[in-house]
Amino acid sequence: MKKMYKLKVTVEKIDGYCNQPLLVGDSFLLDGGKIIIPEGKHVCMWALQSMMPIFPLLQRVEPEKGDWTGKSGQVFVCPDPKGRVHFRIERLVEQ
């Protein structure tokens, strides 16, 4: 099995009204195909759905030539036009 980066997804800012109880600084981890959510927190299903296509690309340790995902710190915005929750997706370096 190929080695994959773990990812950390963090709420960076909220420009509108989010009816989910998300707060700036809330985060969750992706470890392979597992989503790890801190106890007492949750992930918005709609925001998660919008980010899911990029997760496998950012998890690759060996990006293809010219791959725009080679850098960490991708930013995504929730698809809810009233919420405008901004998420930062970062690769975690193994120690």
HELIX and SHEET records of a PDB file:
HELIX    1   1 MET A   45  MET A   51  1                                   7    
HELIX    2   2 MET A   52  ILE A   54  5                                   3    
HELIX    3   3 PHE A   55  GLN A   59  1                                   5    
HELIX    4   4 TRP A   68  GLY A   70  5                                   3    
SHEET    1   A 5 LYS A  34  ILE A  36  0                                        
SHEET    2   A 5 SER A  27  ASP A  31 -1                                        
SHEET    3   A 5 LYS A   6  ILE A  14 -1                                        
SHEET    4   A 5 VAL A  85  LEU A  92 -1                                        
SHEET    5   A 5 GLN A  74  VAL A  77 -1                                        
END                                                                             
